[in-house]
Amino acid sequence: MSDVKIEGQVLGGYPRSRIVRRALRQYESGSYSLLDRERVLHSSALTVIGVQVGQGFPYVVDGMLDWHDIFRPYAEAWRNVTPTGLLRYFDNNFFYRIPLFTGEPEPTDPVLAPRVRSYAPIAEPSKLKVVIPGPVTFTLMSSNRTGVSDEELAEAIARLLAEEVSLAVEAGAGFVQIDEPILSDPKASKDHAALAAELSSMIASRAGGAKTMLSIYFYSPKPEVYEGVLETKVDYIMLDLVDAGGAALRLLERKGCPGHGVGLGVVNARNVYSDEYEAVKGLVEAAMKACQPEEVLLTTSTWLDLIPYKYSLRKTRLLGYYTHRIAGEMGALLALAGGE
């Protein structure tokens, strides 16, 4: 434990600023050119990246400001899948268009690699992180009319996502995050966890030298689901300590996180209030005492796109400040975690 490493990073996408929302509306109405739209998006992404780099985060996201939801870029880029009607995304005030699969998905142009090539030079000295939907979450939140089982569809999705990851890492991405929030659903089962572990491991195997993380947010997975997730061959497993602090900590106490670093969602991404430092520090101390990890990533509890733009930037700065402060007090944390 003496060499424990603590770093920070934002979990996922950012909300759109007023300027970006207006540009997208005007583009859709035909009063804005594609070039003007891309100029505004690029400029806004620079701001989002700059705020993260300014906090000293080694890995940063481009903000995904043009993504309507985590599935849409792939639903629009792949053959045999189409975005359809709106549905509420878990228990959030956020909706996504349900992907409709009518056959085995087939790739067209890559989604992630062009973004990495565009933004990686801007992110230096940090590296870009890419975020993909986990294949189990993608499948279970879609409409499957392919004639094959959900498991077979998830495997097909995983193969395409693995290729996306491989191309993104070749383009310069340094971190790959696989989001499986469906595993926090009360209906999630051991079979879902086993499939997620298998497919996430396969995707991570294509990440080359990039770091990898499986993230579960919105609540804590059931103990049997978490136990299955521990079989995933990734560098980090992330749990949301804000929305399910007690439950997530009990998982770490009972099951630990053997063979993995831990990602800890400690800054609340679902409200606009400033998180109290002592509360955040308390969560980190409790988690480190519970499982004694060698590597810790402090992050937001979920994507920041559920709160207004200016608050998302404030939360980013808070996460950076708290990460540096907690890392600076690491001696006391290690003493507590080691029982010294």
C-alpha positions in Angstrom: 0.0 0.0 0.0 3.0 2.3 0.4 3.1 3.0 -3.3 -0.6 3.5 -3.9 -1.3 5.9 -6.8 -4.2 8.3 -6.8 -5.3 10.1 -10.0 -8.4 11.8 -11.2 -10.5 11.8 -14.4 -14.0 12.7 -15.5 -16.1 9.7 -16.2 -17.7 10.6 -19.5 -19.5 13.2 -21.6 -20.3 16.9 -20.9 -23.4 18.9 -21.5 -23.8 21.3 -24.3 -23.3 25.0 -23.8 -25.9 27.5 -24.9 -23.7 28.3 -28.0 -23.5 24.6 -28.9 -27.2 24.0 -28.5 -27.9 27.0 -30.7 -25.5 25.9 -33.4 -27.0 22.4 -33.5 -30.5 23.8 -33.8 -29.5 26.2 -36.6 -27.7 23.4 -38.4 -30.8 21.1 -38.2 -33.0 24.0 -39.5 -30.7 24.6 -42.4 -29.5 28.0 -41.4 -26.1 26.8 -40.3 -23.5 25.1 -42.5 -21.8 21.9 -41.6 -18.5 23.8 -41.4 -20.0 26.4 -39.0 -21.4 23.5 -36.9 -18.0 21.7 -36.7 -16.2 25.0 -35.9 -18.5 25.6 -32.9 -18.2 22.0 -31.7 -14.4 22.0 -32.0 -14.1 25.2 -30.2 -16.3 24.0 -27.3 -14.4 20.7 -27.1 -11.2 22.7 -26.7 -12.6 24.4 -23.6 -13.8 21.1 -22.1 -10.4 19.4 -22.8 -8.5 22.4 -21.5 -10.4 22.4 -18.2 -9.5 18.8 -17.6 -5.9 19.2 -18.6 -5.7 22.2 -16.3 -6.6 19.9 -13.4 -3.6 17.7 -14.2 -5.8 14.7 -15.2 -3.5 12.3 -17.2 -6.5 11.1 -19.3 -9.2 13.4 -20.6 -12.4 13.1 -22.7 -13.3 15.3 -25.6 -16.8 15.9 -24.1 -18.8 14.0 -26.8 -20.7 17.2 -27.3 -22.2 16.1 -30.6 -23.4 12.8 -29.1 -27.1 12.7 -28.4 -26.6 9.6 -26.3 -23.9 6.9 -25.9 -25.5 4.5 -28.4 -26.4 7.0 -31.2 -23.0 7.3 -32.9 -22.9 3.5 -33.5 -26.6 3.2 -34.3 -26.1 5.8 -37.0 -22.7 4.4 -38.2 -23.5 0.7 -38.4 -25.6 -1.2 -40.9 -28.7 -3.1 -39.7 -29.3 -0.8 -36.7 -31.4 2.3 -36.6 -32.2 4.8 -33.8 -36.0 4.8 -33.1 -38.3 6.2 -30.4 -37.3 8.0 -27.2 -37.0 6.2 -23.9 -35.9 7.4 -20.4 -32.3 6.5 -19.6 -32.5 4.7 -16.3 -34.0 7.0 -13.6 -32.5 10.2 -15.1 -34.1 13.2 -16.7 -32.4 12.1 -19.9 -33.7 10.2 -22.9 -32.1 8.1 -25.6 -33.3 6.8 -28.9 -33.8 3.0 -28.8 -31.4 1.3 -31.2 -33.4 -1.2 -33.4 -31.3 -4.1 -34.6 -32.8 -5.9 -37.6 -29.7 -8.0 -38.4 -26.1 -8.5 -37.4 -24.5 -5.1 -37.1 -21.9 -4.3 -39.7 -19.4 -1.4 -39.5 -19.1 1.5 -42.0 -16.7 4.3 -41.0 -15.1 4.2 -37.6 -16.6 6.4 -34.9 -13.8 6.9 -32.4 -10.5 7.0 -34.3 -11.2 10.3 -36.2 -12.1 12.0 -33.0 -8.9 10.8 -31.4 -6.8 12.0 -34.3 -8.5 15.4 -34.1 -8.3 16.0 -30.3 -5.3 14.0 -29.1 -2.7 16.7 -30.1 -4.8 19.3 -28.3 -4.9 17.2 -25.1 -1.2 17.0 -24.6 0.5 16.4 -22.1 -2.6 14.4 -21.2 -3.9 11.5 -23.4 -7.4 11.1 -24.7 -9.8 8.7 -23.2 -12.5 7.0 -25.3 -15.8 5.8 -23.8 -17.9 3.1 -25.3 -21.2 1.5 -24.3 -20.7 -2.0 -22.8 -22.1 -4.6 -25.2 -24.5 -6.0 -22.5 -25.9 -2.5 -21.8 -26.1 -1.8 -25.5 -28.0 -5.0 -26.2 -30.5 -4.9 -23.2 -31.3 -1.3 -23.9 -32.0 -1.9 -27.6 -34.8 -3.7 -29.5 -33.5 -7.0 -30.8 -35.3 -8.1 -34.0 -32.4 -9.9 -35.5 -33.7 -13.5 -34.9 -30.7 -14.3 -32.7 -30.4 -14.3 -29.0 -29.4 -11.3 -26.9 -26.2 -13.1 -26.1 -25.3 -13.5 -29.8 -26.2 -9.9 -30.5 -24.0 -8.7 -27.6 -21.1 -10.8 -29.0 -21.6 -9.2 -32.4 -21.7 -5.7 -30.9 -18.6 -6.5 -28.8 -16.6 -7.5 -31.9 -17.4 -4.1 -33.6 -16.6 -2.2 -30.4 -13.3 -4.1 -30.1 -12.3 -3.0 -33.6 -13.3 0.6 -32.7 -11.1 0.4 -29.6 -8.2 -1.0 -31.6 -8.4 1.8 -34.2 -8.8 4.4 -31.4 -5.7 3.3 -29.6 -3.7 3.2 -32.8 -4.8 6.8 -33.4 -3.4 7.8 -30.0 -6.0 7.1 -27.3 -4.4 6.2 -23.9 -7.5 5.0 -21.9 -10.6 2.9 -22.8 -13.7 3.1 -20.6 -16.4 0.4 -21.1 -19.7 1.6 -19.6 -22.0 -1.2 -18.2 -24.6 0.7 -16.1 -27.2 -2.0 -16.8 -25.3 -4.1 -14.2 -26.5 -1.8 -11.4 -30.1 -2.6 -12.4 -31.9 -4.8 -9.8 -32.9 -7.1 -12.6 -29.3 -7.7 -13.6 -28.2 -11.3 -13.1 -25.0 -13.4 -12.6 -25.4 -14.4 -16.3 -25.4 -10.8 -17.3 -22.3 -10.2 -15.2 -20.5 -13.2 -16.7 -21.3 -12.1 -20.2 -20.2 -8.5 -19.5 -16.9 -9.8 -18.0 -16.2 -12.0 -21.0 -17.0 -9.4 -23.6 -15.3 -6.5 -21.8 -12.2 -8.7 -21.5 -12.2 -9.3 -25.2 -12.6 -5.6 -25.9 -9.8 -4.7 -23.5 -7.5 -7.3 -25.1 -7.6 -5.1 -28.3 -6.6 -1.9 -26.4 -2.9 -2.5 -26.8 -0.9 -0.5 -24.2 -3.9 1.7 -23.2 -5.4 1.5 -19.7 -8.9 0.0 -19.5 -11.8 0.3 -17.1 -15.2 -1.2 -16.7 -17.6 1.4 -15.1 -20.8 0.7 -13.3 -22.8 3.7 -12.2 -26.3 5.0 -11.2 -26.3 2.5 -8.3 -24.3 -0.4 -6.9 -24.5 -3.9 -8.5 -25.9 -6.8 -6.4 -23.1 -8.9 -4.7 -23.5 -11.8 -7.1 -23.3 -9.4 -10.1 -20.2 -7.7 -8.7 -18.6 -11.1 -8.0 -19.0 -11.9 -11.7 -17.6 -8.6 -12.8 -14.4 -9.2 -10.9 -13.6 -11.8 -13.6 -13.2 -8.9 -16.1 -9.7 -8.6 -17.4 -9.4 -4.8 -17.2 -7.1 -2.5 -15.3 -9.8 -0.8 -13.2 -13.4 -1.4 -12.0 -15.4 1.7 -11.2 -18.2 1.9 -8.7 -20.5 4.8 -7.9 -20.0 5.8 -4.3 -22.3 8.8 -4.4 -25.6 7.2 -5.3 -24.9 3.9 -3.5 -22.1 4.7 -1.1 -23.0 2.2 1.6 -23.9 -0.6 -0.8 -20.7 -0.1 -2.9 -18.5 0.1 0.2 -20.0 -3.2 1.5 -19.1 -4.8 -1.8 -15.5 -3.6 -1.5 -15.3 -4.8 2.1 -16.7 -8.3 1.3 -15.3 -9.0 -2.2 -12.4 -6.5 -2.5 -11.2 -5.7 -6.0 -8.5 -8.4 -6.5 -6.3 -7.9 -9.5 -7.7 -4.4 -10.4 -7.3 -0.8 -9.5 -10.5 0.9 -8.3 -12.4 3.8 -9.8 -14.4 5.6 -7.2 -17.3 7.9 -8.3 -17.0 10.5 -5.5 -18.1 13.8 -7.1 -21.8 13.9 -7.7 -22.5 14.4 -11.4 -26.3 14.5 -10.9 -26.7 17.7 -8.9 -25.3 21.3 -9.1 -24.2 21.6 -5.5 -20.5 21.7 -4.6 -19.5 18.4 -3.0 -18.0 18.8 0.5 -14.4 17.9 0.8 -14.7 16.0 4.0 -17.5 13.9 2.6 -15.5 13.1 -0.5 -12.4 12.3 1.5 -14.4 10.1 3.8 -15.6 8.0 0.9 -12.1 7.6 -0.4 -10.8 6.6 3.0 -13.5 4.1 3.5 -12.9 2.5 0.1 -9.2 2.3 0.6 -9.6 0.8 4.0 -12.1 -1.7 2.6 -10.0 -3.1 -0.3 -6.5 -1.7 0.0 -6.0 -1.0 -3.7 -2.7 -0.2 -5.3 -4.2 2.2 -7.8 -7.2 4.6 -7.3 -9.0 6.7 -9.8 -11.2 9.4 -8.4 -13.9 10.3 -10.8 -17.4 11.7 -11.2 -20.3 9.5 -10.2 -21.5 9.4 -13.8 -21.3 11.5 -17.0 -21.6 15.2 -16.4 -24.2 15.8 -19.2 -27.1 15.6 -16.7 -26.3 19.0 -15.2 -26.0 22.5 -16.8 -22.7 23.4 -18.6 -21.3 25.8 -16.1 -21.8 23.4 -13.3 -20.1 20.6 -15.2 -17.0 22.8 -15.4 -17.2 23.6 -11.7 -17.5 19.9 -10.8 -14.4 19.2 -13.0 -12.4 21.7 -11.1 -13.7 20.3 -7.8 -12.6 16.8 -8.8 -9.2 18.1 -9.7 -8.7 20.0 -6.5 -10.0 17.2 -4.3 -7.8 14.6 -6.1 -4.6 16.7 -5.5 -5.6 17.4 -2.0 -6.4 13.8 -1.1 -3.2 12.6 -2.9 -1.3 15.1 -0.8 -2.7 13.7 2.4 -2.1 10.2 1.2 0.2 9.3 4.2 -2.7 9.7 6.6 -5.0 7.7 4.3 -2.5 4.9 4.0 -2.1 4.8 7.8 -5.8 4.4 8.2 -6.1 1.8 5.4 -3.2 -0.2 6.8 -4.4 0.0 10.4 -1.2 1.8 11.5 
